[in-house]
Amino acid sequence: MQTTGADRFSFLQEIRLVIRIISLSLHDIWEDVWSVLVINLVWTVCVLLIIPGPPATLALFGFANRLAHGEVADLNDFFKGFRQSWAPAWRWGAINLFVIAIFIGDILLSNQENMDVSVSTIMQSFYIAALVIWLLLQIFVLSFMIEQEQPIVRTAFRNSILMLGKNFSFSIVFDLTVIITLLIGTVLFMITFAIGGVLLADVGNRAVIFNLERNKQV
């Protein structure tokens, strides 16, 4: 099946949109880079400590949501969100710990010595790809938890899947761009460590807000 000119134009349009979203997110960060540095550092420490990780992550997305809406946000907004989001954040966190544990277990089990090397490689590649897709989905899930009237985890998952289905080409471009950004950030470690969390949260929020507006117009 050949790709039509309209399809190519649509795909190129989505690439431009994703690049535009990332550039706007970088501008958000630059506008208050010191708050971003502090919040990203606090979030990193909380994730490493595990227990405060989910509420810190949801608070991070709440902070980024305000930036994406063009509102003023500061450290107080982050810490307020951190204090208020423990219950919904840990409902999301418990699901993720369970799913991630299953994927990691499958990856380890598919590396047994009695398995054929080619089969083991294929299985590991499949589970790693599935884990990456799951983690990328969480960018939208967390953004929807903030954007919704109530941070209901089940509703956020449903809305994320519906959005991906309605904006499939955008989702592919967005995920590939996020992966490339993370790979570049891994090479330039200090950039990822300094602003990576806030950048992903801002990009995710802007992607959700943009697609909600676009779908309303259809």
C-alpha positions in Angstrom: 0.0 0.0 0.0 1.5 3.3 -1.1 1.6 6.4 1.1 -0.4 9.2 -0.4 0.7 12.8 -0.5 -2.0 13.7 2.0 -0.7 11.0 4.4 2.9 12.3 4.0 1.7 15.8 4.6 -0.2 14.8 7.7 2.8 12.9 9.1 5.1 15.9 8.5 2.5 18.1 10.1 2.5 15.9 13.2 6.3 16.1 13.3 6.1 19.9 13.2 3.5 19.9 16.0 5.6 17.7 18.3 8.7 19.9 17.7 6.5 23.0 18.4 5.3 21.4 21.7 8.9 20.6 22.8 10.0 24.1 22.0 7.2 25.6 24.0 8.0 23.3 26.9 11.6 24.4 26.8 10.5 28.0 26.8 8.3 27.3 29.9 11.4 25.8 31.6 13.6 28.8 30.7 11.1 31.3 32.0 11.6 30.0 35.6 14.7 27.7 35.3 15.6 28.0 39.0 12.3 26.7 40.2 12.5 23.9 37.6 16.0 22.9 38.8 14.8 22.7 42.4 11.6 20.8 41.6 13.4 18.3 39.4 16.0 17.7 42.0 13.3 17.1 44.7 11.4 14.8 42.4 14.5 12.8 41.6 15.3 12.3 45.3 11.7 11.3 46.0 11.7 8.7 43.2 14.9 7.2 44.5 13.3 7.0 48.0 10.3 5.2 46.3 7.7 5.9 49.0 7.3 9.7 48.1 7.9 8.9 44.4 4.3 8.7 43.1 3.0 11.9 44.9 6.1 13.8 43.8 5.5 12.6 40.2 1.9 13.7 40.2 2.8 17.0 41.8 5.5 17.4 39.1 2.8 17.0 36.4 0.5 19.4 38.3 3.2 22.0 38.2 3.9 21.4 34.5 0.1 21.5 33.8 0.0 25.1 35.1 2.9 26.0 32.9 1.3 24.4 29.9 -1.8 26.4 30.4 0.2 29.6 30.6 -0.4 30.1 34.3 2.2 31.2 36.9 3.6 28.3 38.9 6.2 28.2 41.6 7.6 25.9 44.3 4.6 26.4 46.5 2.4 24.9 43.8 4.6 21.8 43.6 4.7 21.2 47.4 1.0 21.9 47.7 0.3 19.2 45.0 2.8 16.9 46.8 0.9 17.1 50.1 -2.6 16.7 48.5 -1.9 13.9 46.0 -0.8 10.9 48.1 -4.0 8.9 47.7 -4.5 9.1 43.9 -0.8 9.1 43.2 -0.3 5.8 45.1 -3.3 4.2 43.3 -1.4 5.0 40.1 1.9 4.0 41.6 0.7 0.6 42.8 -0.6 -0.3 39.4 2.8 0.7 37.9 4.9 -1.2 40.4 2.8 -4.3 39.7 3.0 -4.0 35.9 6.7 -3.1 35.9 7.5 -6.0 38.2 5.8 -8.4 35.8 7.7 -7.0 32.8 11.0 -7.2 34.7 10.3 -10.7 35.8 9.4 -11.8 32.2 12.7 -10.2 31.0 14.7 -12.1 33.6 12.9 -15.4 33.0 13.4 -15.1 29.2 17.2 -15.0 29.8 17.5 -18.6 31.2 20.4 -20.7 30.1 18.2 -23.6 28.8 16.4 -21.4 26.3 17.5 -21.0 22.7 19.5 -17.8 22.2 17.4 -16.5 19.3 14.1 -17.2 21.1 15.5 -15.6 24.3 16.5 -12.5 22.4 13.1 -12.2 20.7 11.3 -12.6 23.9 13.5 -10.1 25.8 13.1 -7.6 23.0 9.3 -8.0 23.1 9.1 -7.5 26.8 11.5 -4.5 26.8 9.5 -2.9 24.0 6.2 -3.5 25.9 7.8 -2.0 29.0 8.9 1.1 27.1 5.4 1.5 25.6 3.9 1.2 29.0 6.2 3.9 30.5 5.5 6.2 27.6 1.8 5.8 28.2 2.2 7.0 31.7 3.1 10.5 30.4 -0.4 10.8 29.1 -2.0 9.0 32.1 -0.5 11.4 34.6 -1.3 14.4 32.4 -5.0 13.3 32.2 -5.1 12.8 36.0 -4.3 16.5 36.3 -6.4 17.7 33.4 -9.5 15.8 34.6 -11.9 17.2 37.2 -11.1 14.3 39.4 -7.7 12.4 39.4 -9.3 9.0 38.8 -6.7 6.6 37.6 -9.1 4.3 35.6 -10.5 7.3 33.8 -7.1 8.6 33.0 -6.0 5.3 31.5 -9.2 5.2 29.4 -8.8 8.8 28.2 -5.1 8.1 27.3 -6.0 5.1 25.2 -8.8 6.9 23.5 -6.6 9.8 22.7 -3.9 7.6 21.3 -6.4 5.9 19.1 -7.9 9.1 17.8 -4.4 10.7 17.2 -2.4 7.6 16.1 0.1 9.4 13.8 0.7 12.1 16.4 1.2 9.4 19.1 3.8 7.6 17.0 5.7 10.8 16.3 5.4 11.9 19.9 6.7 8.6 21.3 9.6 8.4 18.9 10.6 12.0 19.7 10.4 11.3 23.4 12.6 8.3 23.0 15.2 10.3 21.0 15.1 13.1 23.6 15.7 10.6 26.4 18.6 9.0 24.4 20.2 12.4 23.8 19.6 13.3 27.5 21.3 10.1 28.5 24.4 11.1 26.6 24.1 14.6 28.1 23.4 13.3 31.5 23.4 16.5 33.4 20.7 18.0 31.2 18.4 15.0 31.9 19.2 15.1 35.6 18.6 18.9 35.8 15.4 19.3 33.8 14.4 15.9 32.4 11.4 15.2 34.7 9.8 18.7 34.3 10.4 18.6 30.5 8.6 15.3 30.1 5.8 16.5 32.3 5.4 19.7 30.4 5.6 18.0 27.0 3.0 15.4 28.1 0.6 18.1 29.4 0.9 20.2 26.2 0.3 17.1 24.1 -2.8 16.2 26.0 -4.1 19.8 26.0 -3.4 20.2 22.2 -5.1 16.9 21.3 -8.2 17.6 23.5 -8.6 20.9 21.7 -8.0 19.3 18.3 -10.5 16.5 18.9 -13.2 19.1 19.9 -12.9 20.7 16.5 -13.4 17.4 14.6 
